[in-house]
C-alpha cells in the first residue's frame, strides 16, 4: 500500500503565490481608493487602471495558488 505524501516543493510555490495574492489584495484597493480621491489629477485614469489590474492579478494569483496547493496535496503522479 502506497502512502500519500505532500510534494513540499510544489506546496512552497503555492504558498508563495498565495502570499503574493494576499499582498495585492491589500495594495490594490488602496491604489483604487487613492485614484478616486484624486479624480482631478491628470494621472487619474492610469492609476485607476493600475489598481484594477492589481485586483484582477490578486484574484488570478489566489486561484493559481489554491490550485497549486491542491496539486501538491492530492496529485497522484508524484516523483518519488
CNS distance restraints for C-alpha pairs under 8 A (distance, minus, plus):
assign (resid   5 and name CA) (resid  73 and name CA) 7.34 0.50 0.50
assign (resid   6 and name CA) (resid  11 and name CA) 7.55 0.50 0.50
assign (resid   6 and name CA) (resid  72 and name CA) 5.71 0.50 0.50
assign (resid   6 and name CA) (resid  73 and name CA) 5.03 0.50 0.50
assign (resid   6 and name CA) (resid  74 and name CA) 7.69 0.50 0.50
assign (resid   7 and name CA) (resid  11 and name CA) 6.22 0.50 0.50
assign (resid   7 and name CA) (resid  72 and name CA) 5.01 0.50 0.50
assign (resid   7 and name CA) (resid  73 and name CA) 6.79 0.50 0.50
assign (resid   7 and name CA) (resid  78 and name CA) 7.38 0.50 0.50
assign (resid   8 and name CA) (resid  12 and name CA) 6.05 0.50 0.50
assign (resid   8 and name CA) (resid  72 and name CA) 7.10 0.50 0.50
assign (resid   9 and name CA) (resid  13 and name CA) 6.45 0.50 0.50
assign (resid  10 and name CA) (resid  14 and name CA) 6.27 0.50 0.50
assign (resid  10 and name CA) (resid  68 and name CA) 6.65 0.50 0.50
assign (resid  10 and name CA) (resid  69 and name CA) 7.02 0.50 0.50
assign (resid  10 and name CA) (resid  71 and name CA) 7.70 0.50 0.50
assign (resid  10 and name CA) (resid  72 and name CA) 5.41 0.50 0.50
assign (resid  11 and name CA) (resid  15 and name CA) 6.23 0.50 0.50
assign (resid  11 and name CA) (resid  68 and name CA) 6.87 0.50 0.50
assign (resid  11 and name CA) (resid  69 and name CA) 5.23 0.50 0.50
assign (resid  11 and name CA) (resid  72 and name CA) 5.35 0.50 0.50
assign (resid  11 and name CA) (resid  73 and name CA) 7.64 0.50 0.50
assign (resid  12 and name CA) (resid  16 and name CA) 6.18 0.50 0.50
assign (resid  13 and name CA) (resid  17 and name CA) 6.24 0.50 0.50
assign (resid  13 and name CA) (resid  65 and name CA) 7.67 0.50 0.50
assign (resid  13 and name CA) (resid  68 and name CA) 7.28 0.50 0.50
assign (resid  13 and name CA) (resid  69 and name CA) 7.97 0.50 0.50
assign (resid  14 and name CA) (resid  18 and name CA) 6.20 0.50 0.50
assign (resid  14 and name CA) (resid  64 and name CA) 7.68 0.50 0.50
assign (resid  14 and name CA) (resid  65 and name CA) 4.50 0.50 0.50
assign (resid  14 and name CA) (resid  66 and name CA) 6.61 0.50 0.50
assign (resid  14 and name CA) (resid  67 and name CA) 7.70 0.50 0.50
assign (resid  14 and name CA) (resid  68 and name CA) 4.93 0.50 0.50
assign (resid  14 and name CA) (resid  69 and name CA) 4.97 0.50 0.50
assign (resid  15 and name CA) (resid  19 and name CA) 6.12 0.50 0.50
assign (resid  15 and name CA) (resid  65 and name CA) 6.66 0.50 0.50
assign (resid  15 and name CA) (resid  69 and name CA) 7.18 0.50 0.50
assign (resid  16 and name CA) (resid  20 and name CA) 6.24 0.50 0.50
assign (resid  16 and name CA) (resid  65 and name CA) 7.71 0.50 0.50
assign (resid  17 and name CA) (resid  21 and name CA) 6.18 0.50 0.50
assign (resid  17 and name CA) (resid  61 and name CA) 5.98 0.50 0.50
assign (resid  17 and name CA) (resid  62 and name CA) 6.91 0.50 0.50
assign (resid  17 and name CA) (resid  64 and name CA) 7.34 0.50 0.50
assign (resid  17 and name CA) (resid  65 and name CA) 4.94 0.50 0.50
assign (resid  18 and name CA) (resid  22 and name CA) 6.11 0.50 0.50
assign (resid  18 and name CA) (resid  61 and name CA) 6.63 0.50 0.50
assign (resid  18 and name CA) (resid  62 and name CA) 5.43 0.50 0.50
assign (resid  18 and name CA) (resid  65 and name CA) 5.14 0.50 0.50
assign (resid  18 and name CA) (resid  66 and name CA) 7.26 0.50 0.50
assign (resid  19 and name CA) (resid  23 and name CA) 6.21 0.50 0.50
assign (resid  20 and name CA) (resid  24 and name CA) 6.32 0.50 0.50
assign (resid  20 and name CA) (resid  58 and name CA) 7.48 0.50 0.50
assign (resid  20 and name CA) (resid  61 and name CA) 7.21 0.50 0.50
assign (resid  21 and name CA) (resid  25 and name CA) 6.01 0.50 0.50
assign (resid  21 and name CA) (resid  57 and name CA) 7.47 0.50 0.50
assign (resid  21 and name CA) (resid  58 and name CA) 4.43 0.50 0.50
assign (resid  21 and name CA) (resid  59 and name CA) 6.90 0.50 0.50
assign (resid  21 and name CA) (resid  60 and name CA) 7.93 0.50 0.50
assign (resid  21 and name CA) (resid  61 and name CA) 5.26 0.50 0.50
assign (resid  21 and name CA) (resid  62 and name CA) 5.34 0.50 0.50
assign (resid  22 and name CA) (resid  26 and name CA) 6.61 0.50 0.50
assign (resid  22 and name CA) (resid  58 and name CA) 7.05 0.50 0.50
assign (resid  22 and name CA) (resid  62 and name CA) 7.77 0.50 0.50
assign (resid  23 and name CA) (resid  27 and name CA) 6.30 0.50 0.50
assign (resid  23 and name CA) (resid  58 and name CA) 7.95 0.50 0.50
assign (resid  24 and name CA) (resid  28 and name CA) 5.61 0.50 0.50
assign (resid  24 and name CA) (resid  54 and name CA) 6.22 0.50 0.50
assign (resid  24 and name CA) (resid  55 and name CA) 6.66 0.50 0.50
assign (resid  24 and name CA) (resid  57 and name CA) 7.50 0.50 0.50
assign (resid  24 and name CA) (resid  58 and name CA) 5.24 0.50 0.50
assign (resid  25 and name CA) (resid  29 and name CA) 7.06 0.50 0.50
assign (resid  25 and name CA) (resid  54 and name CA) 7.99 0.50 0.50
assign (resid  25 and name CA) (resid  55 and name CA) 6.42 0.50 0.50
assign (resid  25 and name CA) (resid  58 and name CA) 5.68 0.50 0.50
assign (resid  25 and name CA) (resid  59 and name CA) 7.94 0.50 0.50
assign (resid  26 and name CA) (resid  30 and name CA) 6.88 0.50 0.50
assign (resid  27 and name CA) (resid  31 and name CA) 6.37 0.50 0.50
assign (resid  27 and name CA) (resid  54 and name CA) 7.85 0.50 0.50
assign (resid  28 and name CA) (resid  32 and name CA) 6.19 0.50 0.50
assign (resid  28 and name CA) (resid  51 and name CA) 4.84 0.50 0.50
assign (resid  28 and name CA) (resid  52 and name CA) 6.92 0.50 0.50
assign (resid  28 and name CA) (resid  54 and name CA) 5.30 0.50 0.50
assign (resid  28 and name CA) (resid  55 and name CA) 5.33 0.50 0.50
assign (resid  29 and name CA) (resid  33 and name CA) 5.94 0.50 0.50
assign (resid  29 and name CA) (resid  51 and name CA) 6.77 0.50 0.50
assign (resid  29 and name CA) (resid  55 and name CA) 7.35 0.50 0.50
assign (resid  30 and name CA) (resid  34 and name CA) 6.12 0.50 0.50
assign (resid  30 and name CA) (resid  51 and name CA) 7.90 0.50 0.50
assign (resid  31 and name CA) (resid  35 and name CA) 6.18 0.50 0.50
assign (resid  31 and name CA) (resid  47 and name CA) 7.02 0.50 0.50
assign (resid  31 and name CA) (resid  48 and name CA) 7.16 0.50 0.50
assign (resid  31 and name CA) (resid  50 and name CA) 7.64 0.50 0.50
assign (resid  31 and name CA) (resid  51 and name CA) 5.12 0.50 0.50
assign (resid  32 and name CA) (resid  36 and name CA) 6.36 0.50 0.50
assign (resid  32 and name CA) (resid  47 and name CA) 7.32 0.50 0.50
assign (resid  32 and name CA) (resid  48 and name CA) 5.49 0.50 0.50
assign (resid  32 and name CA) (resid  51 and name CA) 4.94 0.50 0.50
assign (resid  32 and name CA) (resid  52 and name CA) 6.92 0.50 0.50
assign (resid  33 and name CA) (resid  37 and name CA) 6.22 0.50 0.50
assign (resid  34 and name CA) (resid  38 and name CA) 6.39 0.50 0.50
assign (resid  35 and name CA) (resid  39 and name CA) 6.37 0.50 0.50
assign (resid  35 and name CA) (resid  44 and name CA) 5.56 0.50 0.50
assign (resid  35 and name CA) (resid  45 and name CA) 7.76 0.50 0.50
assign (resid  35 and name CA) (resid  47 and name CA) 5.85 0.50 0.50
assign (resid  35 and name CA) (resid  48 and name CA) 5.44 0.50 0.50
assign (resid  36 and name CA) (resid  44 and name CA) 7.57 0.50 0.50
assign (resid  36 and name CA) (resid  48 and name CA) 7.62 0.50 0.50
assign (resid  38 and name CA) (resid  44 and name CA) 6.58 0.50 0.50
assign (resid  39 and name CA) (resid  44 and name CA) 5.53 0.50 0.50
assign (resid  40 and name CA) (resid  44 and name CA) 7.09 0.50 0.50
assign (resid  43 and name CA) (resid  47 and name CA) 6.16 0.50 0.50
assign (resid  44 and name CA) (resid  48 and name CA) 6.12 0.50 0.50
assign (resid  45 and name CA) (resid  49 and name CA) 6.10 0.50 0.50
assign (resid  46 and name CA) (resid  50 and name CA) 6.10 0.50 0.50
assign (resid  47 and name CA) (resid  51 and name CA) 6.23 0.50 0.50
assign (resid  48 and name CA) (resid  52 and name CA) 6.21 0.50 0.50
assign (resid  49 and name CA) (resid  53 and name CA) 5.99 0.50 0.50
assign (resid  50 and name CA) (resid  54 and name CA) 6.12 0.50 0.50
assign (resid  51 and name CA) (resid  55 and name CA) 6.25 0.50 0.50
assign (resid  52 and name CA) (resid  56 and name CA) 6.26 0.50 0.50
assign (resid  53 and name CA) (resid  57 and name CA) 6.09 0.50 0.50
assign (resid  54 and name CA) (resid  58 and name CA) 6.12 0.50 0.50
assign (resid  55 and name CA) (resid  59 and name CA) 6.41 0.50 0.50
assign (resid  56 and name CA) (resid  60 and name CA) 6.23 0.50 0.50
assign (resid  57 and name CA) (resid  61 and name CA) 5.99 0.50 0.50
assign (resid  58 and name CA) (resid  62 and name CA) 6.12 0.50 0.50
assign (resid  59 and name CA) (resid  63 and name CA) 6.32 0.50 0.50
assign (resid  60 and name CA) (resid  64 and name CA) 6.19 0.50 0.50
assign (resid  61 and name CA) (resid  65 and name CA) 5.78 0.50 0.50
assign (resid  62 and name CA) (resid  66 and name CA) 6.08 0.50 0.50
assign (resid  63 and name CA) (resid  67 and name CA) 6.24 0.50 0.50
assign (resid  64 and name CA) (resid  68 and name CA) 6.11 0.50 0.50
assign (resid  65 and name CA) (resid  69 and name CA) 6.19 0.50 0.50
assign (resid  66 and name CA) (resid  70 and name CA) 6.12 0.50 0.50
assign (resid  67 and name CA) (resid  71 and name CA) 6.07 0.50 0.50
assign (resid  68 and name CA) (resid  72 and name CA) 6.24 0.50 0.50
assign (resid  69 and name CA) (resid  73 and name CA) 6.36 0.50 0.50
assign (resid  70 and name CA) (resid  74 and name CA) 5.95 0.50 0.50
assign (resid  70 and name CA) (resid  75 and name CA) 7.67 0.50 0.50
assign (resid  71 and name CA) (resid  75 and name CA) 4.99 0.50 0.50
